[in-house]
Amino acid sequence: MKKLLKIMGEKLAAGEDLVLVTVVASSGATPRGAGARMLVGREGRIYGTIGGGSVEYRSEQIAARQLAERKSYEHDFSLTKDDVQNLGMICGGAVNVYFHFIPAGDENAMAVAAGAAARFQRGESFWMVTDLAAGGRLYLTDKAAAPGWLLPHLSGRPQRVREDGHDVFAEQLLSSGRVYIFGGGHVAQALEPELSRIGFRCVVMDDRPDFARRELFPTAEEIKLIDFNRISDSVSITGDDYVCVMTRGHAYDTVVQSQVLPLRPYYVGVIGSRAKAAGVRRQLIENYGVSEADCGLVTTPIGLDIGAETPAEIAVSIAAQLIAVRAGRSAG
């Protein structure tokens, strides 16, 4: 979205009319879910995708029509048995697509593009809201500024909200939450680039200088040499953050968890077996005074159960799990 909005602002400022095509709802087996977007101009698709195939092709045609008619439009691709055959889909589903016509020089849309760029730069959590009842008008918000009716719906999952006479589509464009990776060993070295590539902001920490080097984590937001016994001296973990614990030993894993769990991060994953986890849990409760509830935050073994064995495979399983958690799904 960062690049799409940048291009949108540039094209509008250069005098080009645009249509922002957004999947606002989907069900069944569809190419892309809610939040998929593409930008269409006078020469066709400029940037982005809503899944390719016939649905995207037909959407480009509709967008071209809306450019000519200079108005917004909503279309429901209901993929019944006949539709599946006509659209070339493998199986059924439904896709609701909104075509937002934006005239050249639209001050509101250009302000949204500029405002989003500034918020991306500052690393703030924010959402973009498309007011479907107002022709697709865009605005940015955060939890401090959102109206009461919208606030409960601001999550990591893009969604259409019909409430109190409103009809909007809300999508989080950036979470201020970071992934704090404790331990800079082989799994961390495979994990950080996987997570950074899919939009997670990673901070890697170790207490060994040889494992806290930029050369090992070239795409990480930060690499810190820390004392595992004094985490708060180096980082401030919040309820928006993800924590992956993979230090060089059980003792250090336990020390890290004892400090992290009372902070109640959004996600805590710990590498290791279930047998190990049971023993660590007892230590956390008996020796560190961590509550049962806080211990219940831990996902271990970390990652989805895909039979991963190598560091690269384990990294993929963890990345997949964090994608699911970010999308509002269970970590299991």
Backbone as numpy.savetxt, mean C-alpha at the origin, in Angstrom:
# Nx Ny Nz CAx CAy CAz Cx Cy Cz
0.94 5.78 -8.28 0.12 6.99 -8.28 0.97 8.25 -8.28
2.12 8.18 -7.67 2.98 9.36 -7.61 3.32 9.85 -9.01
3.72 8.92 -9.89 4.08 9.30 -11.25 2.85 9.69 -12.05
1.74 8.95 -11.86 0.52 9.27 -12.60 0.06 10.69 -12.30
0.06 11.08 -11.04 -0.38 12.43 -10.68 0.59 13.49 -11.20
1.87 13.18 -11.21 2.85 14.12 -11.76 2.57 14.37 -13.24
2.35 13.28 -13.97 2.05 13.40 -15.40 0.74 14.14 -15.61
-0.26 13.84 -14.77 -1.55 14.51 -14.88 -1.39 16.02 -14.75
-0.66 16.46 -13.75 -0.45 17.88 -13.54 0.27 18.53 -14.71
1.28 17.84 -15.25 2.05 18.39 -16.36 1.20 18.51 -17.62
0.41 17.48 -17.90 -0.43 17.49 -19.11 -1.50 18.57 -19.02
-2.11 18.70 -17.86 -3.15 19.73 -17.70 -2.55 21.13 -17.85
-1.38 21.34 -17.26 -0.73 22.64 -17.35 -0.31 22.95 -18.79
-0.05 21.90 -19.59 0.36 22.09 -20.98 -0.84 22.28 -21.91
-2.05 22.24 -21.35 -3.24 22.51 -22.17 -3.93 21.30 -22.73
-3.74 20.14 -22.14 -4.38 18.92 -22.66 -5.53 18.48 -21.77
-6.66 18.16 -22.39 -7.77 17.54 -21.67 -7.41 16.10 -21.36
-7.89 15.59 -20.22 -7.58 14.23 -19.80 -8.82 13.52 -19.27
-8.75 12.20 -19.26 -9.72 11.39 -18.53 -8.94 10.48 -17.59
-9.26 10.58 -16.31 -8.68 9.69 -15.31 -9.63 8.52 -15.12
-9.17 7.33 -15.50 -10.00 6.13 -15.46 -9.68 5.36 -14.19
-10.70 5.09 -13.38 -10.47 4.45 -12.07 -11.42 3.29 -11.87
-10.88 2.15 -11.46 -11.73 1.04 -11.01 -12.18 1.37 -9.59
-13.47 1.63 -9.40 -13.96 2.02 -8.08 -14.56 0.84 -7.31
-14.81 -0.27 -8.00 -15.30 -1.46 -7.32 -15.09 -2.65 -8.24
-14.85 -3.81 -7.65 -14.72 -5.03 -8.45 -15.09 -6.22 -7.59
-15.50 -7.28 -8.26 -15.82 -8.52 -7.56 -15.56 -9.68 -8.51
-15.38 -10.86 -7.92 -15.11 -12.02 -8.76 -13.71 -11.99 -9.33
-13.52 -12.72 -10.43 -12.20 -12.83 -11.05 -12.04 -11.74 -12.09
-11.39 -10.65 -11.70 -11.17 -9.52 -12.59 -9.69 -9.21 -12.65
-9.22 -8.55 -13.75 -7.78 -8.32 -13.90 -7.18 -7.47 -12.80
-7.85 -6.40 -12.38 -7.32 -5.53 -11.34 -8.46 -5.14 -10.40
-8.13 -4.88 -9.14 -9.13 -4.52 -8.17 -9.34 -3.03 -8.08
-10.17 -2.63 -7.09 -10.45 -1.22 -6.86 -9.15 -0.46 -6.64
-9.06 0.71 -7.25 -7.86 1.52 -7.13 -6.97 1.49 -8.36
-7.20 0.52 -9.26 -6.43 0.51 -10.50 -6.81 1.73 -11.33
-5.81 2.41 -11.90 -6.09 3.65 -12.63 -5.24 3.73 -13.89
-5.77 4.48 -14.85 -4.97 4.87 -16.01 -5.40 6.25 -16.46
-4.46 6.94 -17.09 -4.68 8.29 -17.56 -4.75 8.26 -19.08
-5.82 8.84 -19.64 -6.03 8.81 -21.09 -6.09 10.24 -21.61
-5.40 10.48 -22.73 -5.41 11.79 -23.39 -5.83 11.67 -24.83
-5.56 12.70 -25.59 -6.04 12.72 -26.98 -5.40 11.64 -27.84
-4.22 11.16 -27.44 -3.55 10.12 -28.22 -3.71 8.74 -27.61
-4.62 8.60 -26.66 -4.86 7.30 -26.04 -4.28 7.22 -24.64
-4.03 5.99 -24.20 -3.53 5.79 -22.83 -2.15 6.42 -22.68
-2.02 7.23 -21.63 -0.77 7.91 -21.34 0.05 7.16 -20.31
-0.62 6.73 -19.24 0.10 6.09 -18.14 -0.88 5.27 -17.31
-0.37 4.19 -16.70 -1.18 3.37 -15.82 -1.91 2.27 -16.57
-2.59 1.42 -15.80 -3.34 0.31 -16.37 -4.46 -0.09 -15.43
-5.55 -0.59 -16.01 -6.61 -1.17 -15.18 -6.70 -2.68 -15.42
-5.61 -3.25 -15.92 -5.54 -4.70 -16.02 -5.31 -5.25 -17.40
-5.31 -4.40 -18.41 -5.08 -4.90 -19.76 -6.30 -5.62 -20.31
-6.12 -6.27 -21.44 -7.19 -7.06 -22.02 -8.32 -6.21 -22.58
-9.44 -6.88 -22.80 -10.57 -6.23 -23.45 -11.23 -5.17 -22.60
-11.26 -5.36 -21.27 -11.87 -4.34 -20.41 -11.10 -3.03 -20.53
-9.78 -3.12 -20.53 -8.98 -1.91 -20.68 -9.15 -1.31 -22.08
-9.20 -2.16 -23.07 -9.38 -1.67 -24.44 -10.70 -0.92 -24.58
-11.76 -1.51 -24.06 -13.06 -0.85 -24.13 -13.07 0.42 -23.29
-12.37 0.40 -22.18 -12.30 1.59 -21.34 -11.57 2.73 -22.05
-10.54 2.41 -22.82 -9.86 3.44 -23.60 -10.82 4.05 -24.62
-11.66 3.22 -25.22 -12.64 3.73 -26.19 -13.65 4.65 -25.51
-14.12 4.23 -24.33 -15.07 5.06 -23.59 -14.42 6.38 -23.18
-13.17 6.30 -22.73 -12.46 7.51 -22.33 -12.33 8.48 -23.50
-12.05 7.95 -24.70 -11.96 8.81 -25.88 -13.30 9.49 -26.14
-14.39 8.76 -25.94 -15.72 9.35 -26.12 -15.97 10.45 -25.10
-15.55 10.22 -23.86 -15.76 11.23 -22.82 -14.91 12.48 -23.05
-13.75 12.29 -23.65 -12.94 13.45 -24.03 -13.69 14.31 -25.05
-14.35 13.63 -26.00 -15.10 14.36 -27.02 -16.33 15.03 -26.43
-17.00 14.33 -25.50 -18.23 14.86 -24.91 -17.95 15.80 -23.74
-16.70 15.76 -23.25 -16.25 16.65 -22.16 -17.09 16.47 -20.89
-17.30 15.25 -20.51 -18.03 14.99 -19.28 -17.60 13.65 -18.68
-17.86 13.51 -17.40 -17.51 12.28 -16.67 -18.60 11.24 -16.87
-18.25 9.99 -16.54 -19.17 8.89 -16.84 -18.79 7.69 -15.99
-19.78 6.87 -15.64 -19.54 5.64 -14.89 -20.07 4.46 -15.68
-19.28 3.40 -15.74 -19.69 2.23 -16.53 -19.46 0.96 -15.71
-20.41 0.07 -15.79 -20.35 -1.21 -15.08 -20.12 -2.33 -16.07
-18.93 -2.94 -16.00 -18.66 -4.14 -16.79 -19.09 -5.34 -15.96
-20.30 -5.82 -16.19 -20.79 -7.00 -15.48 -20.45 -8.22 -16.31
-19.50 -8.97 -15.84 -18.96 -10.05 -16.63 -19.77 -11.33 -16.45
-20.95 -11.34 -17.08 -21.78 -12.54 -17.08 -21.15 -13.56 -18.03
-21.82 -14.69 -18.21 -21.27 -15.73 -19.07 -21.04 -15.20 -20.48
-22.03 -14.46 -21.01 -21.87 -13.90 -22.36 -20.79 -12.84 -22.40
-20.75 -12.00 -21.33 -19.74 -10.95 -21.27 -18.34 -11.54 -21.25
-18.19 -12.64 -20.51 -16.88 -13.29 -20.41 -16.39 -13.68 -21.80
-17.28 -14.25 -22.58 -16.90 -14.65 -23.93 -16.59 -13.43 -24.79
-17.43 -12.39 -24.68 -17.25 -11.20 -25.49 -15.99 -10.43 -25.13
-15.67 -10.41 -23.82 -14.53 -9.63 -23.35 -13.22 -10.41 -23.35
-13.32 -11.73 -23.61 -12.11 -12.53 -23.62 -11.59 -12.85 -22.23
-12.45 -12.77 -21.22 -12.04 -13.08 -19.86 -12.08 -14.59 -19.65
-11.28 -15.06 -18.70 -11.26 -16.48 -18.39 -12.46 -16.87 -17.55
-12.83 -16.02 -16.61 -13.97 -16.32 -15.74 -14.67 -15.03 -15.34
-15.80 -15.18 -14.67 -16.68 -14.04 -14.45 -16.27 -13.11 -13.34
-16.99 -12.00 -13.24 -16.74 -11.00 -12.23 -17.44 -9.72 -12.64
-17.19 -8.66 -11.91 -17.77 -7.36 -12.22 -16.75 -6.27 -11.94
-16.70 -5.28 -12.82 -15.79 -4.16 -12.68 -16.58 -2.88 -12.88
-16.54 -2.01 -11.89 -17.20 -0.72 -11.99 -16.12 0.34 -12.21
-16.21 1.03 -13.34 -15.16 1.95 -13.75 -15.71 3.37 -13.85
-14.96 4.33 -13.29 -15.37 5.73 -13.35 -14.42 6.48 -14.27
-14.99 7.25 -15.20 -14.24 8.02 -16.18 -14.38 9.50 -15.82
-13.34 10.06 -15.25 -13.36 11.43 -14.76 -12.75 12.36 -15.82
-13.58 13.13 -16.49 -13.09 14.10 -17.46 -12.50 15.30 -16.72
-11.27 15.65 -17.08 -10.59 16.80 -16.46 -10.17 17.75 -17.57
-10.74 18.94 -17.62 -10.38 19.87 -18.69 -8.98 20.43 -18.51
-8.37 20.81 -19.62 -7.04 21.43 -19.59 -7.04 22.63 -18.65
-5.97 22.74 -17.88 -5.83 23.88 -16.98 -6.71 23.83 -15.75
-7.32 22.68 -15.48 -8.20 22.58 -14.30 -7.40 22.88 -13.03
-7.74 23.97 -12.39 -6.95 24.42 -11.24 -7.03 23.46 -10.07
-8.22 22.88 -9.85 -8.36 21.96 -8.73 -7.49 20.72 -8.93
-7.56 20.11 -10.11 -6.78 18.90 -10.37 -5.28 19.18 -10.33
-4.86 20.32 -10.85 -3.43 20.66 -10.80 -2.98 20.90 -9.36
-3.85 21.49 -8.55 -3.52 21.70 -7.14 -3.40 20.38 -6.40
-4.28 19.43 -6.76 -4.20 18.09 -6.16 -2.88 17.42 -6.53
-2.48 17.53 -7.79 -1.22 16.93 -8.23 -0.04 17.55 -7.49
-0.05 18.87 -7.36 1.04 19.55 -6.65 1.02 19.23 -5.17
-0.18 19.19 -4.59 -0.29 18.88 -3.17 0.15 17.47 -2.86
-0.19 16.53 -3.74 0.23 15.14 -3.54 1.75 15.02 -3.60
2.37 15.73 -4.55 3.83 15.69 -4.67 4.49 16.18 -3.39
3.94 17.24 -2.81 4.50 17.79 -1.57 4.34 16.80 -0.42
3.19 16.15 -0.37 2.96 15.19 0.73 3.84 13.95 0.55
4.01 13.51 -0.68 4.94 12.40 -0.92 6.34 12.78 -0.42
6.75 14.00 -0.73 8.08 14.46 -0.34 8.24 14.49 1.17
7.17 14.90 1.86 7.23 15.00 3.33 7.01 13.65 4.01
6.57 12.64 3.27 6.35 11.32 3.83 5.12 11.23 4.71
4.10 12.02 4.41 2.88 12.05 5.23 1.89 10.99 4.78
1.10 10.49 5.72 -0.03 9.64 5.37 -1.14 10.50 4.79
-1.64 10.12 3.61 -2.76 10.87 3.06 -3.55 10.03 2.07
-4.76 10.49 1.81 -5.69 9.82 0.91 -6.10 10.78 -0.19
-6.38 10.23 -1.38 -7.02 11.01 -2.42 -8.47 10.54 -2.52
-9.38 11.51 -2.53 -10.81 11.22 -2.58 -11.37 11.72 -3.90
-12.10 10.84 -4.58 -12.79 11.20 -5.81 -14.27 11.34 -5.48
-14.81 12.54 -5.62 -16.22 12.78 -5.32 -17.05 12.41 -6.55
-17.58 11.20 -6.53 -18.32 10.68 -7.69 -19.63 11.41 -7.89
-20.17 11.99 -6.83 -21.42 12.75 -6.95 -21.20 14.14 -7.50
-19.94 14.54 -7.62 -19.61 15.88 -8.10 -18.76 15.82 -9.36
-19.05 14.83 -10.21 -18.34 14.73 -11.48 -16.92 14.25 -11.38
-16.55 13.67 -10.23 -15.20 13.14 -10.06 -14.21 14.11 -9.46
-14.68 15.21 -8.92 -13.78 16.21 -8.35 -12.85 15.55 -7.32
-11.57 15.89 -7.39 -10.55 15.28 -6.53 -10.21 16.20 -5.36
-9.90 15.58 -4.23 -9.29 16.33 -3.14 -8.46 15.39 -2.28
-7.53 15.98 -1.54 -6.65 15.23 -0.65 -7.09 15.42 0.78
-6.88 14.40 1.59 -7.21 14.53 3.01 -6.30 13.62 3.82
-6.33 13.85 5.13 -5.68 12.94 6.07 -6.65 12.73 7.22
-6.25 11.94 8.20 -7.19 11.61 9.28 -7.50 12.81 10.15
-6.61 13.77 10.21 -6.87 14.96 11.03 -7.88 15.88 10.37
-7.92 15.88 9.04 -8.77 16.83 8.32 -10.06 16.20 7.78
-10.16 14.88 7.78 -11.31 14.21 7.17 -12.59 14.48 7.94
-13.71 14.63 7.24 -15.00 14.79 7.92 -15.37 13.51 8.66
-16.22 13.64 9.66 -16.56 12.50 10.51 -17.13 11.32 9.77
-17.95 11.56 8.75 -18.58 10.45 8.02 -17.55 9.65 7.22
-16.45 10.30 6.81 -15.44 9.64 5.99 -14.36 8.96 6.82
-14.07 9.50 7.99 -12.94 9.05 8.80 -12.90 7.53 9.02
-14.02 6.87 9.36 -13.95 5.42 9.60 -13.57 4.60 8.36
-13.65 5.22 7.20 -13.39 4.49 5.95 -11.99 4.74 5.40
-11.20 5.55 6.09 -9.84 5.81 5.64 -8.93 4.69 6.14
-8.63 3.78 5.24 -7.80 2.63 5.59 -6.83 2.38 4.44
-6.10 1.28 4.52 -5.17 0.94 3.45 -5.86 0.33 2.25
-7.15 0.08 2.35 -7.89 -0.56 1.25 -8.69 0.48 0.48
-8.46 0.63 -0.82 -9.27 1.55 -1.61 -10.74 1.13 -1.57
-11.65 2.08 -1.42 -13.05 1.70 -1.34 -13.98 2.83 -1.71
-15.14 2.42 -2.21 -16.20 3.37 -2.49 -17.05 3.51 -1.23
-17.39 4.76 -0.91 -18.15 5.04 0.31 -19.43 5.78 -0.07
-20.54 5.16 0.24 -21.84 5.80 0.05 -22.47 5.96 1.43
-22.46 7.17 1.93 -22.93 7.40 3.30 -23.37 8.85 3.47
-24.47 9.04 4.20 -24.99 10.39 4.51 -25.12 11.26 3.26
-25.58 10.65 2.18 -25.78 11.40 0.95 -24.52 11.60 0.12
-23.39 11.07 0.59 -22.13 11.20 -0.13 -21.87 9.95 -0.97
-21.14 10.14 -2.04 -20.71 9.02 -2.88 -19.29 9.33 -3.33
-18.31 8.72 -2.66 -16.91 9.02 -2.96 -16.10 7.73 -3.07
-14.95 7.85 -3.71 -13.98 6.76 -3.75 -12.72 7.27 -3.06
-12.29 6.56 -2.03 -11.14 6.98 -1.23 -10.01 5.97 -1.36
-8.81 6.48 -1.61 -7.64 5.62 -1.75 -6.45 6.22 -1.03
-5.82 5.44 -0.19 -4.62 5.92 0.48 -3.47 5.91 -0.52
-2.82 7.06 -0.67 -1.70 7.16 -1.60 -0.36 6.96 -0.91
-0.30 7.26 0.38 0.94 7.05 1.11 0.64 6.83 2.58
1.28 5.85 3.16 1.23 5.65 4.60 2.55 6.10 5.19
2.48 6.84 6.28 3.72 7.28 6.93 4.43 6.11 7.60
3.73 4.98 7.68 4.32 3.81 8.31 5.54 3.29 7.56
6.53 2.87 8.33 7.74 2.29 7.77 7.82 0.82 8.16
8.70 0.10 7.47 9.02 -1.27 7.87 10.36 -1.22 8.59
10.33 -1.55 9.88 11.56 -1.59 10.67 12.06 -3.03 10.69
13.20 -3.25 10.06 13.79 -4.59 9.97 14.93 -4.67 10.99
14.75 -5.50 12.00 15.76 -5.68 13.04 16.64 -6.87 12.67
17.88 -6.58 12.35 18.80 -7.61 11.90 19.13 -7.41 10.43
20.42 -7.41 10.11 20.83 -7.14 8.73 21.44 -8.34 8.03
21.02 -9.53 8.43 21.58 -10.76 7.85 21.06 -11.06 6.45
21.23 -12.33 6.04 20.93 -12.71 4.66 19.46 -12.54 4.29
18.55 -12.88 5.20 17.12 -12.72 4.89 16.79 -11.24 4.75
17.30 -10.41 5.65 17.06 -8.97 5.57 17.61 -8.39 4.27
18.78 -8.88 3.85 19.39 -8.38 2.63 18.56 -8.74 1.39
17.85 -9.87 1.47 16.95 -10.25 0.37 15.61 -9.55 0.49
15.17 -9.29 1.73 13.84 -8.73 1.98 13.75 -7.24 1.65
14.72 -6.47 2.08 14.60 -5.01 1.92 14.37 -4.58 0.48
15.14 -5.07 -0.51 14.86 -4.64 -1.89 13.50 -5.09 -2.40
13.03 -6.25 -1.95 11.69 -6.71 -2.34 10.64 -5.73 -1.83
10.76 -5.33 -0.58 9.78 -4.42 0.01 9.88 -3.02 -0.58
11.09 -2.53 -0.76 11.26 -1.18 -1.32 10.69 -1.11 -2.73
10.82 -2.19 -3.48 10.34 -2.21 -4.87 8.83 -2.11 -4.95
8.13 -2.54 -3.88 6.66 -2.50 -3.91 6.10 -1.40 -3.00
6.94 -0.40 -2.72 6.44 0.81 -2.10 6.54 0.90 -0.59
7.18 -0.06 0.07 7.39 0.04 1.51 8.68 0.84 1.78
8.61 1.64 2.83 9.77 2.45 3.23 10.49 1.71 4.35
11.71 1.27 4.09 12.39 0.35 5.00 13.51 1.03 5.78
13.57 0.69 7.07 14.66 1.09 7.94 15.29 -0.20 8.47
16.56 -0.41 8.16 17.26 -1.63 8.57 18.19 -1.31 9.73
18.15 -2.16 10.77 18.94 -1.90 11.97 19.71 -3.15 12.41
20.93 -2.94 12.83 21.73 -4.01 13.39 22.71 -3.39 14.38
23.24 -4.23 15.28 24.23 -3.73 16.24 25.65 -4.08 15.81
25.78 -4.63 14.60 27.09 -4.99 14.07 27.41 -4.06 12.89
28.52 -3.34 12.94 28.85 -2.41 11.84 28.89 -3.08 10.48
29.35 -4.34 10.41 29.45 -5.01 9.12 28.09 -5.32 8.50
27.02 -5.29 9.30 25.68 -5.60 8.79 24.78 -4.37 8.76
25.36 -3.22 9.01 24.59 -1.97 8.95 25.26 -1.02 7.97
25.49 -1.53 6.75 26.19 -0.77 5.73 25.27 -0.48 4.55
25.39 0.71 3.99 24.58 1.12 2.84 24.78 0.18 1.66
25.98 -0.35 1.47 26.23 -1.25 0.35 25.33 -2.48 0.38
24.93 -2.91 1.57 24.08 -4.09 1.69 22.62 -3.76 1.44
22.24 -2.51 1.64 20.84 -2.10 1.54 20.73 -0.79 0.75
21.06 -0.83 -0.54 21.13 0.41 -1.32 19.79 1.13 -1.49
18.68 0.42 -1.36 17.37 1.07 -1.57 16.63 1.35 -0.27
17.23 1.04 0.87 16.58 1.32 2.15 16.51 2.81 2.41
15.45 3.24 3.10 15.34 4.65 3.46 16.43 5.03 4.46
16.69 4.14 5.42 17.74 4.38 6.41 18.37 3.06 6.82
19.64 3.13 7.19 20.33 2.00 7.82 20.91 2.54 9.12
20.64 1.86 10.23 21.07 2.36 11.53 21.87 1.31 12.29
22.95 1.76 12.89 23.72 0.95 13.82 23.19 1.27 15.21
22.55 0.29 15.85 21.85 0.58 17.11 22.24 -0.41 18.20
21.83 -0.09 19.40 21.91 -0.99 20.54 20.54 -1.64 20.70
20.45 -2.95 20.49 19.16 -3.63 20.56 18.51 -3.51 21.93
19.28 -3.17 22.94 18.71 -3.01 24.28 18.13 -1.61 24.50
18.35 -0.70 23.54 17.89 0.68 23.69 17.32 1.17 22.35
16.28 0.50 21.90 15.70 0.80 20.59 15.18 2.23 20.51
14.55 2.70 21.57 13.94 4.02 21.54 14.96 5.15 21.39
16.23 4.85 21.62 17.26 5.86 21.39 17.45 6.15 19.90
17.02 5.21 19.07 17.31 5.31 17.64 16.09 5.50 16.76
14.94 4.93 17.16 13.74 5.01 16.33 12.51 5.19 17.21
11.46 5.75 16.61 10.17 5.90 17.28 9.13 5.14 16.48
8.71 4.00 16.99 7.78 3.12 16.28 6.35 3.47 16.67
5.47 3.56 15.67 4.08 3.94 15.90 3.13 2.83 15.47
1.85 3.08 15.65 0.82 2.13 15.26 0.64 1.99 13.77
1.32 2.83 12.97 1.26 2.73 11.51 2.39 1.89 10.95
3.32 1.47 11.81 4.55 0.84 11.33 4.47 -0.68 11.32
5.36 -1.26 10.50 5.54 -2.71 10.41 6.90 -3.05 11.03
6.96 -4.18 11.72 8.22 -4.59 12.34 8.52 -6.03 11.92
9.73 -6.25 11.42 10.20 -7.58 11.07 11.43 -7.87 11.93
11.33 -8.90 12.75 12.41 -9.23 13.69 13.16 -10.44 13.17
14.43 -10.25 12.86 15.27 -11.33 12.32 16.72 -11.10 12.69
16.95 -10.97 14.00 18.31 -10.76 14.49 19.08 -12.06 14.43
20.30 -12.04 14.97 21.17 -13.21 14.85 20.92 -14.27 15.91
19.95 -14.05 16.80 19.70 -15.07 17.82 18.42 -14.83 18.60
17.93 -15.90 19.25 16.67 -15.82 20.00 16.73 -14.75 21.09
17.86 -14.64 21.75 17.96 -13.69 22.86 17.73 -12.26 22.37
18.34 -11.93 21.24 18.16 -10.58 20.71 16.73 -10.38 20.18
16.17 -11.42 19.56 14.78 -11.35 19.10 13.85 -11.03 20.27
14.11 -11.68 21.40 13.27 -11.48 22.58 13.41 -10.06 23.13
14.63 -9.59 23.20 14.88 -8.23 23.69 14.18 -7.20 22.80
14.25 -7.40 21.51 13.59 -6.47 20.58 12.08 -6.51 20.78
11.51 -7.71 20.84 10.06 -7.83 21.01 9.59 -7.20 22.32
10.38 -7.35 23.36 9.97 -6.81 24.66 9.79 -5.30 24.62
10.53 -4.63 23.74 10.43 -3.17 23.61 9.42 -2.74 22.55
9.27 -3.56 21.52 8.42 -3.20 20.39 6.95 -3.47 20.65
6.62 -4.61 21.24 5.22 -5.02 21.37 4.37 -4.04 22.17
4.85 -3.46 23.27 4.01 -2.48 23.99 3.69 -1.24 23.16
4.43 -1.01 22.08 4.16 0.14 21.21 3.03 -0.17 20.23
2.64 -1.43 20.14 1.53 -1.92 19.30 1.64 -1.44 17.85
2.69 -1.88 17.15 2.80 -1.57 15.72 1.65 -2.22 14.94
1.50 -1.80 13.71 0.45 -2.34 12.84 0.68 -3.81 12.56
1.95 -4.22 12.48 2.31 -5.60 12.18 3.64 -5.91 12.85
3.73 -7.10 13.44 5.00 -7.59 13.99 5.19 -9.02 13.51
6.22 -9.25 12.73 6.55 -10.61 12.28 7.91 -11.00 12.80
8.01 -12.25 13.26 9.27 -12.72 13.84 9.68 -14.01 13.14
10.91 -14.06 12.68 11.41 -15.24 12.01 11.63 -16.35 13.04
11.40 -17.60 12.64 11.62 -18.72 13.56 10.44 -19.67 13.58
10.60 -20.74 14.32 9.59 -21.79 14.39 8.53 -21.50 15.44
7.42 -22.24 15.37 6.36 -22.10 16.37 6.84 -22.55 17.74
7.70 -23.57 17.77 8.24 -24.04 19.05 9.06 -22.94 19.70
9.88 -22.27 18.92 10.67 -21.15 19.43 9.75 -20.04 19.92
8.71 -19.78 19.17 7.79 -18.69 19.51 7.13 -18.92 20.86
6.78 -20.16 21.15 6.13 -20.46 22.43 7.07 -20.16 23.59
8.34 -20.53 23.44 9.30 -20.25 24.49 9.56 -18.76 24.67
9.65 -18.04 23.57 9.86 -16.59 23.63 8.67 -15.91 24.28
7.49 -16.37 23.95 6.27 -15.78 24.53 6.28 -15.90 26.04
6.68 -17.07 26.54 6.75 -17.25 28.01 7.75 -16.28 28.62
8.89 -16.13 27.98 9.90 -15.20 28.50 9.39 -13.77 28.51
8.71 -13.38 27.44 8.20 -12.02 27.34 7.21 -11.72 28.47
6.37 -12.68 28.77 5.35 -12.48 29.81 5.97 -12.56 31.20
6.80 -13.59 31.43 7.32 -13.84 32.77 8.50 -12.94 33.13
9.37 -12.66 32.17 10.59 -11.93 32.48 10.56 -10.45 32.12
9.68 -10.09 31.17 9.66 -8.70 30.70 8.32 -8.01 30.98
7.34 -8.74 31.48 6.07 -8.13 31.82 5.22 -7.71 30.64
5.48 -8.30 29.47 4.66 -8.00 28.29 3.31 -8.69 28.44
2.23 -8.01 28.11 0.89 -8.57 28.30 0.59 -9.66 27.27
-0.37 -10.51 27.62 -0.85 -11.55 26.70 -1.36 -10.90 25.41
-2.09 -9.79 25.57 -2.67 -9.12 24.41 -1.58 -8.63 23.47
-0.52 -8.04 24.04 0.56 -7.55 23.19 1.31 -8.70 22.53
1.49 -9.78 23.26 2.14 -10.96 22.65 1.32 -11.51 21.49
0.02 -11.32 21.56 -0.86 -11.80 20.51 -0.69 -11.05 19.19
0.05 -9.96 19.19 0.29 -9.20 17.96 1.29 -9.90 17.05
2.05 -10.83 17.58 3.16 -11.42 16.84 2.67 -12.42 15.80
3.19 -12.29 14.59 3.00 -13.28 13.54 4.30 -14.06 13.41
4.24 -15.35 13.72 5.41 -16.19 13.61 4.98 -17.63 13.34
5.61 -18.33 12.44 6.73 -17.88 11.61 6.30 -16.72 10.69
7.19 -15.81 10.47 6.91 -14.68 9.61 6.74 -15.15 8.17
5.87 -14.47 7.43 5.69 -14.79 6.01 4.58 -15.79 5.76
4.13 -15.84 4.51 3.11 -16.80 4.12 3.73 -18.19 3.97
2.94 -19.21 4.23 3.42 -20.59 4.16 3.42 -21.05 2.70
4.54 -20.81 2.01 4.66 -21.22 0.61 5.80 -22.22 0.43
6.27 -22.79 1.54 7.37 -23.74 1.46 8.72 -23.09 1.22
8.85 -21.83 1.60 10.09 -21.09 1.36 11.24 -21.67 2.20
12.43 -21.75 1.60 13.59 -22.26 2.31 14.79 -21.33 2.22
15.08 -20.81 1.04 16.24 -19.93 0.88 15.90 -18.53 1.35
16.93 -17.71 1.65 16.64 -16.32 2.02 15.79 -15.58 0.99
16.06 -15.80 -0.29 15.28 -15.13 -1.33 13.83 -15.57 -1.30
13.59 -16.86 -1.09 12.21 -17.37 -1.03 11.50 -16.87 0.22
12.21 -16.86 1.34 11.61 -16.34 2.58 11.25 -14.87 2.41
12.12 -14.12 1.75 11.84 -12.70 1.51 10.56 -12.52 0.70
10.37 -13.36 -0.32 9.14 -13.29 -1.12 7.92 -13.58 -0.26
8.03 -14.58 0.62 6.88 -14.94 1.46 6.54 -13.82 2.43
7.55 -13.13 2.95 7.31 -12.01 3.88 6.71 -10.83 3.12
7.26 -10.53 1.95 6.74 -9.42 1.15 5.28 -9.66 0.80
4.95 -10.89 0.44 3.55 -11.21 0.11 2.65 -11.01 1.31
3.13 -11.40 2.49 2.32 -11.22 3.69 2.11 -9.74 4.00
3.14 -8.94 3.84 2.99 -7.50 4.11 2.07 -6.83 3.10
2.08 -7.31 1.86 1.14 -6.79 0.87 -0.29 -7.06 1.35
-0.54 -8.30 1.82 -1.87 -8.66 2.30 -2.28 -7.81 3.50
-1.35 -7.62 4.42 -1.66 -6.81 5.62 -1.93 -5.37 5.23
-1.13 -4.83 4.31 -1.33 -3.46 3.86 -2.69 -3.29 3.19
-3.15 -4.34 2.52 -4.45 -4.28 1.83 -5.62 -4.54 2.77
-5.32 -4.74 4.06 -6.38 -4.93 5.03 -6.82 -6.36 5.18
-6.01 -7.30 4.70 -6.34 -8.71 4.81 -5.56 -9.35 5.94
-5.95 -10.55 6.31 -5.28 -11.26 7.40 -3.85 -11.59 7.03
-3.01 -11.65 8.05 -1.61 -12.00 7.83 -1.42 -13.49 7.61
-2.45 -14.28 7.89 -2.29 -15.73 7.80 -2.31 -16.28 6.39
